[in-house]
């Protein structure tokens, strides 16, 4: 069975959950913490978990953030067509499975998910924990997406990858052939700068269109 390994925030959805927290709530200290991550002072896990944990809102507030992640129109139908054609869809994310599961459930979709586990409490925000016991746990990134792709390649010779971040998505993207390497945002720009071919995309639905013609 061919496999599509896809990032979630900014790839399957058009917005990142942590960006929405910063934009809509601007929790005290959260932007400074994120700036420290961008400066290389914190790991990816520390940066993302710090921003998620800074959120202070009620259930309605966090539900509104989940809804605002904005999967592109037609994403559920595109995903179901891929699955009906025999593709397995695997989410590999450095973010938190708590909101990923809620987005997919709202769309009526069922994917395999490899992400950091977590939970929400109004007084603690979204608490993102390490994926203890997962074969893909990574001390800095949280989830080792390259390991997810390597395992997929052991199961099938046809594997595609889609992502938007150079830091977390660059290594796994380079494991698959250029014709099955889908990139947007920073990843697409960096691959172009490095002279590495890819298939740029603006919306996740475009990926399904290409793979259905494979």
Secondary structure, DSSP 4 states (H G I P E B T S, - for coil): --EEEE--TTTTBSS-HHHHHHHHT--TTHHHHHHHHHTTSS-HHHHHHHHHHH----HHHHHHHHHTT-BPTTHHHHHHHHHHTT-EEEEEEEEEHHHHHHHHHHHT---EEEEE-EEEETTTEEEE---TT-TTEETTTEE-HHHHHHHHHHH-S-EEEEES-HHHHHHHHTTS-GGGEEE-HHHHHHHHHHT---EE-SSHHHHHHHHHT-
